């Protein structure tokens, strides 16, 4: 009798569990939230619809205008070697941009050769600058005692460089604009190189100035020869 009651109790409990299982719903599993991806531009707080308008490629006109702004960011009472080192790097970057603009848009084979020469020289000179120890930021080096006459002379040269780079150039073909702006680039660069040779104090910078002046003079002659030939065929 005892075993019968136990068996009956077991079957009753088993039946109740079966009935309860039919009505129960599966417990929803917590799903892992998808990561929030940042927008294509800017930080994650910006709306996803934010996007910059496509920018036009650099043109010689824009490059020379930016170069002129780079020249403006200098103080004539600073160490002249520091000024020259800074501007030399700025000019080499601008020369590289000018060359790439011509190789992208220019058609004349002679000017494309000039641009390719400028591109290789600018890249080589930038590598050379990065390897040389030309750091002028030691204490007192940026503002060494500079005679008032020298400071005035440097100020006048920087003003001449700015005026040269601001020379108006009329709109024309990509080849003609490249030649015109490259002439301003060489003309102003020669002013800086000759100023460094006259007022510079450091042998390394003076050697760079001499090398830069010779390369610019040679390349500029090729540009002027092209311009003269273009004028005679008009």
N, C-alpha and C positions, 0 to 999 in steps of 0.2 A: 504494500500500500504506500509506503514511504517513497519507494522508487517511482511509483506511478504519479504521485503528486509532484515530484521533482521534474519528471519528464513533461507533465502538463504545464508546469510553470515555465520551463525552458521554451516550449513551443509557443506559448502566449507571448513571451518577450521577443522571440524571433519574429513573430507575425507583426507585432507593433513596430519593430525596427524597419521591417520591409515596407509597411504602409507609410511610415514617416519618410522613407527614402523616395517614394514616388512623388510626394508633393514638394520636396525640397528642390531649390534651384541651385545651379552651380555658383560657387562663390567667385565673383569677377576678380580676375587677376590684375594687379596694378600694372599698367603699361608704362614703360619708360618714356618719358617725354622726349620729343625730338630736340636736339640742340638748336639754339637760336643762332643762325649764321649771321655774321656781320655783313653790312651792306658792301657793295663793291667798292665804294669810296668813302673815306672818313671813318669815324668811330661808330660803335654800335648804337649810340643815342640818336644818330641821324636817321631820318625817314628812309625807307627802302627805295623810294622813288627818286632819291637824290642822285644826280649824275652831272658831271661837268660837261659842258659843250665841247665838242671836238675842237682842238686847237690847230691852227694852221702851222705848217712847218716854218722854221726860221727862214727869213729872207735876209739878204745883205743889208737892207735898210734897217731892219730890226736889230740885227747883230751889231751894227756900228752904233746905233742909238744906245744899246745896252753897254757897249764898250765906253762910250762917252760918260755914262753914269758911273761906271767903275773908276774912271779917271777922277771924277768929282770927289770920290771918297778918299781923299788924301790931304794931308796937312803939310804945307811946305816947310814948317819948322821941324818936322821929324827928321830922323836920320835919313839922308839921301839914299844910302844903300838899301835901307828898309823899303823906302818908296819904290825904288827901281825893282827890287826883287818881287814885290807885290804886283806891280804893273806888268812886269815881264810874264808872270804866270797868267794874269788876266789877258794879255795880248796873245799868248800862245793858245789859250782856250778859244778866244775869238777867232784867231786864224784857222783853227780846226773847224769851227762852225762855218766860217766863210767858205772854206774848201768843200765841206760836205754839201753846202747849199748849191754850189756851182756844179758839183758832180751829180747832184740830184736833178737840177733843172737846166743846166747849161747845155748848149749844143755845139759850140765851136770847139774843135779838137785842140787848138793851140791853148785856149783858156782852160780847157779841161786838164791839159798837161800842167799848166801853171797851178791849178787847184790841187792836183795830185802831188806836185812837189811841195806845196804849202802844207798839205795834210801830213805828209811823211815828216817834214821838218818840225812841225808843231808837236806831233806825237813824240818825236825823238827828243826835242828840247824839254818837253814836260817830264819825260822820264829822267833826263839829265838833271833837271831842277830837283826832282824828288830824291835823288841820290846824293846831291851836294849838301853839305852842312852850311846852310845859309841863314840859320835862325838868328834873327837880330833882337829877340825878345829877352835878352839878358837885362838885369837891372840897369836902368839908365841908358840902354842902347837905343831905345826908340827916340829919345829926346836928348841926344848929345848936344853939347854946346855948339850952336851953329851961328856963324857970324851973320849980322843983319843983312849984309850985302848978298851973301849966299842965299839966305832965306828969300829975299826979294827976287833974286834971279830964278830960283826954283819955282816961285809962285808965278812969275811971268811965263816960264816954260809950260807949266801945267795949264795956264790960261790959253796959250797958243795951241796946245794939243787939243783942248776942248773946242776951240774955235775951228780948228782944222776938221775935226770929226763932225762938227755941226754944219759944214759946207753943204748947201742945198744940192741935191742931185735930182734931175727931172726923171719922171717915169719913162722907162724905155724897155727894151727887151731884156730878158734875164742875163744875157751875155754882156750887154752894155752896162747894165747896173752893177754887175759883179766887178767889171773892170774899173768903173768909177769909184765904187766904195773901197775896192782893194787899194786903189791909189791913195785914198785918204788914210787907210790903215797903214800903208807903208810910210807915207809922209809924216804922220804923227809918231809912228814908231821910231823913225830915224831921229826925230827931235829928242825923244827920250833916251835913245842910245848915246847920242852925242852929248847930252847933258850929263849922263852918268860918267862918260869918259872925262868930262871936264871937272865935275864936282864930286865924283865918287871917291870913297876912301879905301874900300876893300878891293884887294887884288882879284878875288874870284868874280865879283860883280863887274869889275872893269873888263875882265877877260870875256865874260858873257856878253857885255855890251858891244865889244869889238866884233865878236863873232856874229851877233845878231844884226848889227849894222851892215856887215858885208853881205849876209844872206839876203836881207831886205833889198839892198841896192841892186843886186843881181836879178832878183825876181821882179822888182819894179821895172827894170829896163825891159823885160819881156812884155810886161803889161803895156807900157808906153809904146812899144813897137807895134803891138796889136792895135792900139787905139789910133795910131797914125795911119796904119794900113786901112783900118775901117773908115777913117775920115776921107781918104783919097778915093775910095770906091763908092762914096755916096753921090 
